[in-house]
Each structure stands twice: as structure tokens, then as C-alpha cells.
Amino acid sequence: MTIIESGPVAVGATAPTPIGVRVFSRDPEAFGVPIGREEAWRFTPVQLLAAFFERHPADGATGGEPKLTATSPDGVTVRTTLAGDPVRGAVLTPGDRASAVALEAAGEGLAVAVANGATPSEPVVVEQAGTGLSDIAVAGHLAVEVGREATATVVLQRSGSVRLSANLEVSVGDNAELTLIDVHDWAADTVHLEAQAFRLGRDARLRVVTVTMGGALVRVTQSVSYAGPGGDAELFGALLAGEGQHLEHRLLVTHDVPNCRSRVLSKAALHETAHTVWVGDVVIAAGGVGTDTYETNRNLVLTDGARADSVPNLEIETGEVAGAGHASATGRFDDEALFYLQSRGISASEARKLVVQGFLAEIVDRIAVPAVRARVTETVAAEIERVLA
């Protein structure tokens, strides 16, 4: 793996980044404008994203700004942030042009901080509500910091219409624990790109559940890094995609310190003309001795015309690992499961619905907040009913 931390190219450059080379920079011009041949963009309809690659002032004055609000239970502080705030870029160094443009252009954002040793009795709920599409891609920023030996749950709930490019930066302190539930239930016309960066301290634990159901085009890129040994990250993802939707989850987990663990499990159910993309990159650097990692992707294609792309990648630079592997599968209904259900008096249509619900339940059931889990389950059930009725 080759990592380039800077090195601007000419404005408007269109040369694709070579496969195996990753560029990280706060300068948007270090990336050029994607043309769709780059490894990082080859599955994404970049022709719809010109507004996300154009630099613009950090004023968000064209309308359609997403409204961010957050609760603050005991032990949690919430404050607004502006350009130049030290939390911006503290965890994230952008890995693509859209993220770099958003980091540069974001106006008012939010920072959520959980105090050292705090254990809030209630989840922190962050609402992000789009108010309409704008001519440019409005930029957003959210930072979450969990202090040493703290334990917290944060729920992100996305809704409404917006053309949004955003960054999320999450820091989990030494021996702290964070559960992050991220539900993308956007309106049908939303276009949303988001880079999410997670950094784990010594013996820190992170669990992320990302559910993407709404939006016309939603691309979530997650990266995980470890600041000390003993970190444990689990990332779960569910996508439910229908007519005309493009939903994309991309991950990069970098193991470059000893004795850390990661698990990735992502599932997608898609139908009609939907396109889902899952790319899972795990890098075990020379310093990542004792790493234990595994990633799995499963895709269930419900109707003709849908397309699922799945790309697991594993790069290992040391032989001293506890375990490393990946698995990927894409298929249609399990005939044996359908036969089993129908043999017990369940109709064919109801059996198909139960199979799909059961397929996604492995992810949805990991949502630790009952009210959020119930709402997601209801939305999934309604969509399956519509498609398979």
C-alpha cells in the first residue's frame, strides 16, 4: 500500500489515482476532479456529483442547509463549531476530493463531548434534517469525542431533502466505549456523501451500526484507526435499496499498532433498478502484530434489474497476526428456506417477506436503542411489503 499525505496536482486534473495508492490531504486540489475511472470512484455515478467537487465559501448561504440538533444528557456537552475549530481535522484527514471540499467549506457544525468517566443514562440523539435541495452541495461537520473510561451511545437520525457533503470525526478515549447508531432515512431526492473517521485509544471499544434506506444517492465512507493497542472495532451495515437508488458503503480499517481487533458485517437487500456498493479495505501494516480481523458482506437481490457490487480487500504486511480473512456473497432467495416456511402453511409471498426480514434482522437487531430499532424494523417491513406483495 502506498499512502500520499499531500502533493497537489493541477487544478482540474483528471488523471485517475493508480490502484493501490491512497491519497490523504486537506487540500482538495491534491485529488483533482474525479472522472469515474479512479479506483475510489469507479462504482459511483460521478456525473451526478459535480456540485460536490466544486470549492465554495464556508457560508452555506444558498439554502438547504441541514439542521443539526443534539440532546445533552448528564456528562455530555454540545457546542457549535465554526471553521478553524481545533476539532475539525483532529481525527480526519480527507481521503477524497468531496471530503476535502466539505472540510474546507463547512459552516456551523456541532461537537459532542462525553466527559472522562461519564456514563450517560440516555443516548445522545443527533437529528440532521434537510430542508431542501440547493444549487451547491452544502457542507456539514459533526465531531464526537468520548473521554477516557466513559461509556456512551450516540444516535444519528437523518431525514428530509438535502444535497449534502459532510464529515464526521469520532474519537474514543483510552478504555472508553462508544455505540454509534446511524440511520439514513432521507427523502427520495437526497444526495449525500459523507466521510466518517474513527480513532480508538488504548483498549477502547467501538460499535457502529449504519442503516441506509433513503436517498437517491448516498455514499458513506468509514475509516478506522487505532491510537494504542487493545482497540476493538465492530462495524455493522444494512442497506435497503429500491427503484433508482444508489447506496454505497465503503470502509478502510488500518491496523498499524499491536493487538487490535476489527469485525465488519454488512448486508444489502435490493430490488428493481437499485445499485448497492460495498467496498471493505483492511490494511495490516508492519506494526500491526497480533491483529485479529474479519469482514463479511452479504447481498440479497430480490428482483431482476438490481445490481450489487462487493469488493473485499485485505492487505497484510506482517505474518504475525492472530487472524485475518474476508467473505462475500451475492444471491437470490434461498429456495430451501422458502420451502421450509411454505411446508408449514405460510404462503409464498409471506415466506419471501419473512426471509428478507430475517436476512436484515442480523444487523437491525444490533440497534441497542429500542425505539430506533422498532422504527427501522417498521420501515423495512413496509418496504418489503410494497415490493413483494
C-alpha positions as CSV (number, residue, x, y, z in Angstrom):
1,M,0.0,0.0,0.0
2,T,1.2,3.5,-0.9
3,I,-0.1,6.5,1.1
4,I,0.4,10.0,-0.2
5,E,-0.3,12.6,2.5
6,S,0.0,15.6,0.3
7,G,1.1,16.5,-3.2
8,P,-1.3,18.8,-5.0
9,V,-2.0,18.2,-8.7
10,A,-3.0,20.7,-11.2
11,V,-6.4,22.3,-10.9
12,G,-9.0,20.3,-12.9
13,A,-6.6,17.4,-13.3
14,T,-8.4,14.2,-14.5
15,A,-5.7,11.6,-14.2
16,P,-7.1,8.7,-12.1
17,T,-5.3,7.6,-9.0
18,P,-3.4,4.3,-9.5
19,I,-4.8,1.2,-7.9
20,G,-3.1,0.6,-4.5
21,V,-2.3,4.3,-4.0
22,R,-4.3,6.2,-1.3
23,V,-4.1,10.0,-1.1
24,F,-4.9,11.8,2.1
25,S,-4.8,15.6,2.2
26,R,-6.8,18.6,3.4
27,D,-6.1,20.3,0.1
28,P,-8.9,19.5,-2.4
29,E,-6.5,20.0,-5.3
30,A,-4.4,17.1,-4.1
31,F,-7.1,14.8,-5.6
32,G,-8.2,16.5,-8.8
33,V,-11.8,16.2,-10.0
34,P,-12.9,12.6,-10.2
35,I,-13.9,11.3,-13.7
36,G,-15.1,7.8,-12.6
37,R,-12.1,5.8,-13.7
38,E,-10.4,6.2,-10.3
39,E,-10.5,3.1,-8.1
40,A,-12.3,5.1,-5.3
41,W,-15.0,6.3,-7.7
42,R,-15.4,3.6,-10.4
43,F,-18.8,2.4,-8.9
44,T,-20.2,5.8,-8.1
45,P,-22.2,7.9,-10.7
46,V,-19.8,10.9,-10.5
47,Q,-21.7,12.7,-13.3
48,L,-24.3,13.4,-10.7
49,L,-21.8,14.9,-8.2
50,A,-20.2,17.9,-9.9
51,A,-21.5,20.2,-7.1
52,F,-19.7,18.1,-4.6
53,F,-16.3,18.7,-6.1
54,E,-16.6,22.4,-6.6
55,R,-14.9,24.6,-3.9
56,H,-17.1,27.4,-2.4
57,P,-17.0,29.7,0.6
58,A,-17.8,28.4,4.0
59,D,-21.1,30.3,4.3
60,G,-23.8,27.8,3.2
61,A,-25.8,30.8,2.0
62,T,-27.7,29.2,-0.8
63,G,-30.3,27.4,1.3
64,G,-31.0,23.8,2.1
65,E,-28.6,23.7,5.0
66,P,-29.1,20.5,7.1
67,K,-30.2,21.4,10.6
68,L,-28.1,19.7,13.3
69,T,-29.5,19.4,16.8
70,A,-28.4,17.2,19.7
71,T,-29.6,16.3,23.2
72,S,-27.1,16.6,26.1
73,P,-27.8,14.1,28.9
74,D,-25.7,14.3,32.1
75,G,-22.0,14.1,31.4
76,V,-22.4,15.3,27.8
77,T,-21.7,18.8,26.4
78,V,-22.8,20.0,23.0
79,R,-21.5,23.1,21.3
80,T,-21.4,24.7,17.9
81,T,-18.2,24.8,15.8
82,L,-17.0,27.1,13.0
83,A,-14.2,27.0,10.5
84,G,-10.8,26.8,12.3
85,D,-12.2,25.0,15.3
86,P,-9.5,22.5,16.5
87,V,-11.9,19.5,16.4
88,R,-12.1,19.9,12.7
89,G,-9.4,17.7,11.1
90,A,-8.3,16.3,14.5
91,V,-9.2,12.8,13.5
92,L,-9.9,13.0,9.8
93,T,-7.5,13.7,7.0
94,P,-9.7,13.6,3.9
95,G,-9.2,10.7,1.5
96,D,-11.2,12.1,-1.4
97,R,-11.9,15.5,-3.0
98,A,-15.5,15.7,-1.8
99,S,-14.4,15.2,1.8
100,A,-11.6,17.8,1.5
101,V,-14.0,20.3,-0.1
102,A,-16.5,19.8,2.7
103,L,-13.9,20.2,5.4
104,E,-12.8,23.5,3.9
105,A,-16.4,24.8,3.2
106,A,-18.4,23.7,6.3
107,G,-20.0,26.5,8.1
108,E,-21.6,25.9,11.5
109,G,-21.3,22.4,12.9
110,L,-21.7,20.5,16.2
111,A,-19.3,19.0,18.6
112,V,-20.5,16.4,21.1
113,A,-18.2,15.6,24.1
114,V,-18.6,12.9,26.7
115,A,-16.7,13.7,29.9
116,N,-14.0,11.4,31.2
117,G,-15.5,8.5,33.2
118,A,-19.1,9.6,32.3
119,T,-21.8,7.0,31.7
120,P,-24.9,8.9,30.4
121,S,-28.1,7.1,31.3
122,E,-29.7,8.1,28.0
123,P,-28.4,8.1,24.4
124,V,-27.2,11.3,22.8
125,V,-29.6,11.9,19.9
126,V,-28.4,14.0,17.0
127,E,-31.0,15.0,14.4
128,Q,-30.0,16.1,10.9
129,A,-32.9,17.4,8.9
130,G,-32.6,18.6,5.3
131,T,-34.8,21.5,4.4
132,G,-34.5,21.3,0.6
133,L,-32.1,20.9,-2.3
134,S,-29.6,23.7,-3.1
135,D,-27.6,24.6,-6.2
136,I,-24.4,23.7,-4.5
137,A,-23.6,20.8,-2.2
138,V,-23.9,22.3,1.3
139,A,-21.2,21.2,3.7
140,G,-21.6,19.8,7.2
141,H,-19.4,18.8,10.1
142,L,-20.0,16.8,13.3
143,A,-17.4,15.8,15.9
144,V,-18.0,13.2,18.7
145,E,-15.4,12.8,21.5
146,V,-15.7,10.2,24.2
147,G,-13.4,10.7,27.1
148,R,-11.3,8.2,28.9
149,E,-13.2,5.4,30.6
150,A,-16.5,6.8,29.5
151,T,-19.4,4.8,28.0
152,A,-21.9,6.3,25.7
153,T,-24.5,5.7,23.0
154,V,-25.0,8.2,20.2
155,V,-27.8,8.0,17.7
156,L,-27.7,9.9,14.4
157,Q,-31.1,10.3,12.6
158,R,-31.1,11.7,9.1
159,S,-34.2,12.9,7.3
160,G,-35.6,15.4,4.8
161,S,-34.2,16.6,1.4
162,V,-30.7,17.9,1.0
163,R,-27.6,17.9,-1.2
164,L,-25.1,17.4,1.5
165,S,-21.3,16.7,1.7
166,A,-20.3,16.1,5.3
167,N,-17.6,14.9,7.6
168,L,-18.0,13.0,10.9
169,E,-15.0,12.7,13.2
170,V,-15.1,10.4,16.2
171,S,-12.5,10.0,18.9
172,V,-12.9,7.2,21.6
173,G,-10.5,7.7,24.5
174,D,-8.5,5.1,26.4
175,N,-10.6,2.3,27.9
176,A,-13.8,4.0,26.7
177,E,-16.7,2.6,24.9
178,L,-19.0,4.1,22.2
179,T,-22.0,2.7,20.4
180,L,-22.9,4.7,17.4
181,I,-26.2,4.2,15.6
182,D,-26.5,6.0,12.2
183,V,-29.9,5.8,10.4
184,H,-30.0,7.4,6.9
185,D,-33.8,7.7,6.2
186,W,-33.5,10.6,3.7
187,A,-36.2,11.8,1.4
188,A,-36.2,10.2,-2.1
189,D,-34.3,13.1,-3.8
190,T,-31.4,13.5,-1.3
191,V,-27.8,13.2,-2.5
192,H,-25.4,12.7,0.4
193,L,-21.7,12.0,0.6
194,E,-20.1,11.6,4.0
195,A,-16.6,10.6,5.2
196,Q,-16.6,9.2,8.8
197,A,-13.3,8.8,10.6
198,F,-13.0,6.9,13.9
199,R,-9.9,6.8,16.1
200,L,-9.7,4.4,19.1
201,G,-7.4,4.8,22.1
202,R,-5.8,2.1,24.1
203,D,-8.3,-0.7,24.9
204,A,-11.1,1.4,23.5
205,R,-14.2,-0.3,22.1
206,L,-16.4,0.9,19.2
207,R,-19.6,-0.5,17.8
208,V,-21.2,1.2,14.8
209,V,-24.5,0.2,13.2
210,T,-25.2,2.1,9.9
211,V,-28.6,1.6,8.3
212,T,-29.1,3.3,4.9
213,M,-32.7,3.2,3.5
214,G,-33.5,6.6,1.9
215,G,-32.0,9.0,-0.6
216,A,-31.3,9.0,-4.3
217,L,-27.6,8.6,-4.0
218,V,-25.9,8.0,-0.6
219,R,-22.3,7.2,-0.2
220,V,-20.8,6.7,3.3
221,T,-17.1,6.2,3.6
222,Q,-15.8,5.0,7.0
223,S,-12.2,4.7,8.2
224,V,-10.9,3.3,11.5
225,S,-7.5,3.8,13.0
226,Y,-6.0,2.8,16.4
227,A,-4.0,5.2,18.6
228,G,-3.0,2.4,21.0
229,P,-3.0,-1.4,21.5
230,G,-6.1,-3.3,22.5
231,G,-8.6,-1.4,20.5
232,D,-11.8,-3.3,19.4
233,A,-14.0,-2.0,16.5
234,E,-17.2,-3.6,15.2
235,L,-18.9,-2.1,12.2
236,F,-22.3,-3.3,11.0
237,G,-24.1,-2.1,8.0
238,A,-27.5,-2.6,6.4
239,L,-28.8,-1.3,3.0
240,L,-32.3,-1.5,1.7
241,A,-32.4,-0.1,-1.9
242,G,-35.2,0.2,-4.4
243,E,-36.0,1.9,-7.7
244,G,-33.3,4.2,-9.0
245,Q,-31.4,4.3,-5.7
246,H,-27.6,4.2,-5.5
247,L,-26.4,3.3,-1.9
248,E,-22.8,2.8,-1.1
249,H,-20.8,1.8,2.0
250,R,-17.0,1.9,1.9
251,L,-14.6,1.0,4.7
252,L,-11.0,1.3,5.4
253,V,-9.7,-0.3,8.7
254,T,-6.0,0.3,9.3
255,H,-4.2,-1.9,11.8
256,D,-0.8,-0.4,12.5
257,V,-0.5,-0.9,16.2
258,P,-0.3,-4.3,18.1
259,N,-3.1,-6.5,19.3
260,C,-6.2,-4.7,17.9
261,R,-9.4,-6.3,16.7
262,S,-11.9,-5.5,14.0
263,R,-15.1,-7.1,12.7
264,V,-17.1,-5.9,9.7
265,L,-20.5,-7.3,8.7
266,S,-22.6,-5.6,6.0
267,K,-25.8,-6.8,4.3
268,A,-27.9,-5.3,1.5
269,A,-31.3,-6.2,0.1
270,L,-32.1,-4.6,-3.2
271,H,-34.7,-4.6,-5.8
272,E,-36.0,-3.0,-9.1
273,T,-33.2,-0.9,-10.6
274,A,-31.3,-0.3,-7.3
275,H,-27.5,-0.4,-7.2
276,T,-25.6,-1.1,-4.0
277,V,-21.9,-1.0,-3.5
278,W,-19.8,-2.3,-0.6
279,V,-16.0,-1.9,-0.5
280,G,-14.2,-3.2,2.5
281,D,-10.5,-2.5,2.8
282,V,-8.5,-3.8,5.7
283,V,-4.8,-3.0,6.0
284,I,-2.5,-4.7,8.4
285,A,0.7,-2.7,8.5
286,A,4.1,-3.9,9.7
287,G,3.4,-2.6,13.2
288,G,0.0,-4.4,13.4
289,V,1.3,-7.6,15.0
290,G,-1.4,-9.7,16.8
291,T,-4.2,-8.2,14.7
292,D,-7.5,-10.1,14.6
293,T,-9.8,-9.1,11.8
294,Y,-12.6,-10.4,9.6
295,E,-15.0,-8.8,7.2
296,T,-18.2,-10.2,5.7
297,N,-20.6,-8.9,3.0
298,R,-23.9,-10.5,2.0
299,N,-26.3,-9.2,-0.7
300,L,-29.8,-10.4,-1.4
301,V,-31.1,-9.5,-4.9
302,L,-34.9,-9.5,-4.8
303,T,-35.8,-8.7,-8.4
304,D,-34.3,-8.6,-11.9
305,G,-32.6,-5.4,-12.8
306,A,-30.9,-4.8,-9.4
307,R,-27.1,-4.8,-9.1
308,A,-24.8,-5.4,-6.1
309,D,-21.1,-4.8,-6.2
310,S,-19.0,-6.2,-3.4
311,V,-15.2,-5.7,-3.1
312,P,-13.4,-7.1,-0.1
313,N,-9.7,-6.3,0.1
314,L,-7.1,-7.4,2.6
315,E,-3.5,-6.1,2.6
316,I,-1.1,-7.8,5.0
317,E,2.4,-6.5,5.7
318,T,3.3,-8.8,8.6
319,G,2.9,-12.5,9.2
320,E,2.4,-12.1,12.9
321,V,-1.3,-11.9,13.0
322,A,-3.9,-13.7,15.2
323,G,-6.3,-14.0,12.3
324,A,-7.3,-12.2,9.1
325,G,-10.0,-13.0,6.5
326,H,-12.9,-11.9,4.4
327,A,-16.0,-13.3,2.8
328,S,-18.5,-12.0,0.2
329,A,-21.6,-13.5,-1.4
330,T,-24.5,-12.2,-3.6
331,G,-27.6,-14.3,-4.4
332,R,-31.3,-14.6,-4.7
333,F,-33.9,-16.2,-2.4
334,D,-32.9,-19.4,-0.6
335,D,-35.2,-22.0,-2.1
336,E,-34.7,-24.3,0.9
337,A,-35.8,-21.6,3.4
338,L,-38.8,-20.7,1.2
339,F,-39.8,-24.4,1.0
340,Y,-39.4,-24.9,4.8
341,L,-41.7,-22.0,5.5
342,Q,-44.3,-22.9,2.9
343,S,-44.3,-26.5,4.1
344,R,-45.6,-25.1,7.4
345,G,-48.6,-23.4,5.9
346,I,-47.1,-20.0,5.1
347,S,-48.0,-18.5,1.8
348,A,-45.3,-18.0,-0.9
349,S,-45.5,-14.2,-0.6
350,E,-45.4,-14.2,3.2
351,A,-42.5,-16.6,3.1
352,R,-40.5,-14.3,0.9
353,K,-41.1,-11.3,3.2
354,L,-40.0,-13.3,6.3
355,V,-36.8,-14.4,4.5
356,V,-35.9,-10.8,3.7
357,Q,-36.7,-9.5,7.2
358,G,-34.7,-12.3,8.7
359,F,-31.8,-11.5,6.4
360,L,-31.6,-7.9,7.6
361,A,-32.5,-8.6,11.2
362,E,-29.0,-9.7,12.0
363,I,-28.0,-6.1,11.5
364,V,-31.1,-4.3,12.6
365,D,-31.3,-6.3,15.9
366,R,-28.0,-4.9,16.9
367,I,-29.5,-1.4,17.3
368,A,-29.3,-1.0,21.0
369,V,-32.0,1.7,21.4
370,P,-35.4,0.0,21.3
371,A,-37.3,3.0,19.8
372,V,-34.9,3.4,17.0
373,R,-34.8,-0.4,16.3
374,A,-38.6,-0.5,16.2
375,R,-38.8,2.4,13.8
376,V,-36.2,0.9,11.4
377,T,-37.9,-2.5,11.6
378,E,-41.2,-0.9,10.7
379,T,-39.7,0.9,7.7
380,V,-38.0,-2.2,6.5
381,A,-41.2,-4.2,6.8
382,A,-43.2,-1.6,4.9
383,E,-40.8,-1.5,2.0
384,I,-40.6,-5.3,1.8
385,E,-44.4,-5.4,1.8
386,R,-44.5,-3.0,-1.1
387,V,-42.0,-4.8,-3.2
388,L,-43.1,-8.4,-2.6
389,A,-46.8,-8.0,-2.3
